[in-house]
Amino acid sequence: MYTYKNLRGEPIPGPAQLQDLSDRVQKRVDALPVGLQDHIYRVKDIALKLAEQYGLDKERAGLGMLAHDIARAMAGPELFRRAAEFGLTINLLERQVPVLLHGPVGAELLRREDRLDDLSIYRAVYWHTTAHPALDDLGKLVFLADKLDPQKIARYPFIPELHRLAMEDLDRAVLEFLTRELASLTSRGELVHPAMVEARNALLLARTKEVSGR
């Protein structure tokens, strides 16, 4: 059975009661622009189906999706202010594209203001835009569900293929998305977030060891 941990790395007796946190997150979502709320609810449905497919905690998966974009509507100056307040490191790309900070800022808001103490959900929200080697299956699920929004088909025309792959193998699906997205970004001469590269490298190395049997 999947073992969840709190932010101190201690096992959480499960399933933990997340209703109070869910209520607080719901209030944040209710204050977001309608279009953003619609996106959140679309990908939440996708996440719940993936959680059922992989036997993951549906309550946590749903909460992770509900929470993933709570800071998405913040303007750049507000994201910079919050990131500085929380002591977050801002890299070169994030200074150029501050919207990339909405995951880290959102995760810290949940931790500091809403008493989030679930490591899986924290990391899922923090890294849902770029992925990261530290993501567990729940984090990979949140990452993929966010990208599988049917309304993103123009940006990611391979969504149908990615959705089929996501229902078969989370790691392969994340690797496929990162490979395609990195190729697209580099072909256009754009900056690449280092966490994307690190996540892809980690998945490739794990896959190589799996194939070689080491």
C-alpha positions as CSV (number, residue, x, y, z in Angstrom):
1,M,0.0,0.0,0.0
2,Y,1.2,3.5,-0.9
3,T,2.8,5.3,2.2
4,Y,2.3,9.0,2.4
5,K,4.5,11.2,4.5
6,N,4.2,14.6,6.1
7,L,6.6,17.5,5.5
8,R,9.0,16.1,8.1
9,G,9.3,12.8,6.3
10,E,7.2,10.9,8.8
11,P,4.6,8.4,7.7
12,I,1.0,9.7,7.7
13,P,-1.5,7.2,9.1
14,G,-3.9,6.8,6.3
15,P,-6.1,7.7,4.9
16,A,-5.6,11.0,6.6
17,Q,-8.5,13.4,7.1
18,L,-8.1,16.2,4.6
19,Q,-11.5,17.8,4.7
20,D,-10.5,20.9,6.6
21,L,-7.7,21.6,4.2
22,S,-10.0,20.8,1.3
23,D,-12.5,23.4,2.5
24,R,-9.8,26.0,2.8
25,V,-8.5,25.3,-0.7
26,Q,-12.0,25.4,-2.1
27,K,-12.4,28.9,-0.8
28,R,-9.3,29.9,-2.7
29,V,-10.5,28.3,-5.9
30,D,-13.9,30.0,-5.6
31,A,-12.1,33.3,-5.6
32,L,-10.3,32.5,-8.9
33,P,-11.4,33.7,-12.4
34,V,-14.1,31.5,-13.9
35,G,-11.9,30.2,-16.7
36,L,-9.2,29.1,-14.3
37,Q,-11.8,27.4,-12.1
38,D,-13.1,25.5,-15.2
39,H,-9.6,24.3,-16.0
40,I,-9.1,23.1,-12.4
41,Y,-12.4,21.1,-12.4
42,R,-11.6,19.5,-15.8
43,V,-8.2,18.3,-14.7
44,K,-9.5,17.2,-11.3
45,D,-11.8,14.8,-13.1
46,I,-8.9,13.4,-15.1
47,A,-6.8,13.1,-12.0
48,L,-9.5,11.1,-10.2
49,K,-9.6,8.6,-13.1
50,L,-5.9,8.2,-13.1
51,A,-5.9,7.7,-9.3
52,E,-8.4,5.0,-9.7
53,Q,-6.4,3.4,-12.4
54,Y,-3.3,3.2,-10.3
55,G,-4.9,2.6,-6.9
56,L,-3.8,6.0,-5.5
57,D,-5.6,8.0,-2.8
58,K,-8.4,9.7,-4.7
59,E,-8.9,12.2,-2.0
60,R,-5.3,13.4,-2.2
61,A,-5.3,13.3,-6.0
62,G,-8.5,15.4,-6.1
63,L,-7.1,17.9,-3.5
64,G,-3.8,18.1,-5.4
65,M,-5.6,19.1,-8.5
66,L,-7.9,21.5,-6.7
67,A,-4.9,23.2,-5.2
68,H,-2.4,23.2,-8.1
69,D,-3.3,26.6,-9.6
70,I,-4.3,28.6,-6.5
71,A,-1.6,31.2,-7.3
72,R,-2.0,31.1,-11.1
73,A,-4.0,34.3,-11.2
74,M,-1.3,36.3,-9.4
75,A,0.5,38.9,-11.5
76,G,4.3,38.8,-11.8
77,P,5.1,41.5,-9.2
78,E,2.9,39.6,-6.6
79,L,4.6,36.3,-7.4
80,F,8.0,37.9,-7.0
81,R,6.9,39.5,-3.7
82,R,5.5,36.3,-2.3
83,A,8.5,34.2,-3.5
84,A,10.9,36.7,-1.7
85,E,8.7,36.6,1.4
86,F,8.9,32.8,1.4
87,G,12.6,32.7,0.8
88,L,12.2,30.9,-2.5
89,T,15.2,30.8,-4.9
90,I,14.3,32.4,-8.2
91,N,16.2,31.2,-11.2
92,L,17.1,32.9,-14.5
93,L,14.0,31.6,-16.4
94,E,11.6,32.4,-13.6
95,R,12.9,36.0,-13.6
96,Q,12.0,36.2,-17.3
97,V,8.7,34.2,-17.0
98,P,7.4,34.9,-13.5
99,V,4.2,32.8,-14.0
100,L,6.5,29.8,-13.5
101,L,6.6,30.7,-9.8
102,H,2.9,30.0,-9.3
103,G,3.5,26.4,-8.3
104,P,6.1,27.1,-5.7
105,V,4.2,30.1,-4.3
106,G,1.0,28.1,-4.2
107,A,2.7,25.2,-2.4
108,E,4.1,27.6,0.2
109,L,0.7,29.4,0.7
110,L,-0.8,26.0,1.4
111,R,1.9,25.1,3.9
112,R,2.1,28.4,5.7
113,E,-1.5,29.6,5.6
114,D,-3.6,26.5,5.2
115,R,-1.6,24.1,7.3
116,L,-0.7,21.7,4.5
117,D,1.5,18.9,6.0
118,D,1.3,16.3,3.2
119,L,4.6,16.0,1.4
120,S,3.1,14.4,-1.7
121,I,0.5,17.2,-2.2
122,Y,3.1,19.9,-1.4
123,R,5.5,18.6,-4.0
124,A,2.7,18.0,-6.5
125,V,1.6,21.6,-6.3
126,Y,5.2,23.0,-6.2
127,W,6.4,21.1,-9.3
128,H,3.2,20.7,-11.4
129,T,4.4,23.0,-14.1
130,T,7.8,21.5,-14.8
131,A,8.0,18.1,-13.1
132,H,10.9,17.2,-10.8
133,P,12.9,14.1,-9.9
134,A,11.4,14.2,-6.4
135,L,7.8,13.7,-7.6
136,D,6.1,10.5,-6.4
137,D,3.3,8.8,-8.3
138,L,0.7,11.3,-7.0
139,G,2.9,14.2,-8.1
140,K,3.4,12.7,-11.6
141,L,-0.4,12.2,-11.8
142,V,-1.0,15.9,-11.0
143,F,1.6,17.0,-13.5
144,L,0.1,14.9,-16.2
145,A,-3.5,15.7,-15.5
146,D,-2.7,19.4,-15.7
147,K,-1.3,18.9,-19.2
148,L,-4.2,16.6,-20.3
149,D,-6.8,19.4,-20.2
150,P,-8.6,19.0,-23.5
151,Q,-8.6,22.8,-23.8
152,K,-4.8,22.6,-24.2
153,I,-5.0,20.6,-27.5
154,A,-3.7,23.5,-29.6
155,R,-0.6,23.8,-27.4
156,Y,-0.2,20.0,-27.0
157,P,-1.6,18.3,-30.1
158,F,-0.4,15.0,-28.8
159,I,-2.8,15.0,-25.8
160,P,-4.8,11.9,-27.0
161,E,-1.7,9.8,-27.3
162,L,-0.4,11.2,-24.0
163,H,-3.7,10.3,-22.3
164,R,-3.6,6.7,-23.5
165,L,0.0,6.4,-22.3
166,A,-0.9,8.0,-18.9
167,M,-3.4,5.2,-18.3
168,E,-0.8,2.6,-19.0
169,D,2.4,3.9,-17.4
170,L,2.9,7.2,-15.4
171,D,6.6,7.3,-15.8
172,R,6.5,6.7,-19.6
173,A,3.8,9.4,-20.0
174,V,5.8,12.0,-18.0
175,L,9.0,11.1,-20.0
176,E,7.1,11.4,-23.3
177,F,5.7,14.8,-22.4
178,L,9.0,16.1,-21.2
179,T,10.8,14.8,-24.3
180,R,8.3,16.5,-26.6
181,E,8.2,19.7,-24.7
182,L,11.9,20.1,-24.4
183,A,12.3,19.4,-28.1
184,S,9.7,22.1,-28.9
185,L,11.2,24.7,-26.6
186,T,14.8,24.2,-27.8
187,S,13.7,24.2,-31.5
188,R,12.2,27.6,-30.9
189,G,15.3,28.8,-29.1
190,E,13.5,29.3,-25.8
191,L,14.9,28.9,-22.3
192,V,14.3,25.6,-20.5
193,H,13.5,25.2,-16.8
194,P,16.3,23.1,-15.2
195,A,13.8,21.0,-13.3
196,M,12.4,19.7,-16.6
197,V,15.8,18.5,-17.7
198,E,16.5,17.0,-14.3
199,A,13.2,15.2,-14.3
200,R,13.7,13.8,-17.8
201,N,17.3,12.7,-16.9
202,A,16.1,10.9,-13.8
203,L,13.3,9.1,-15.7
204,L,15.7,8.0,-18.4
205,L,18.3,6.7,-16.0
206,A,15.6,4.8,-14.1
207,R,14.4,3.3,-17.4
208,T,17.9,2.3,-18.4
209,K,18.5,0.5,-15.1
210,E,15.1,-1.2,-15.5
211,V,15.9,-2.4,-19.0
212,S,19.4,-3.6,-18.1
213,G,18.1,-5.3,-14.9
214,R,20.5,-3.5,-12.6
